[in-house]
């Protein structure tokens, strides 16, 4: 974490919540009169913006003034848990034939005909 952000947070921040990933969310203690309040997040571990759940993202960007909490409406059965971007990690999606999955692609079927301009 950048030391300047931590000092700013200690001096001017008010903690408003923590998400399931352990990220801590803050806003200014004093209410500004001529502008919107500042809102920010201190990430747990590596700073990765995709680790912010959608509800907190909406709050951070002033899309919603309601802060997410554990008493939020129940999720629907088809909704999945939030996952940060997995690109570049061992959990990243790799299609069949990818070098890291053995590099063997399925053979092309006999119905393929290349397009040729007339």
Secondary structure, DSSP 8 states (H G I E B T S, - for coil): --HHHHHHHHHHEEEEEE-TT--EEEEESS--SSS---EEEE-SSS--GGGS-HHHHHHHTTS-SS---TTS----TT--------TTSTTS---TT-GGGTS------TT-------
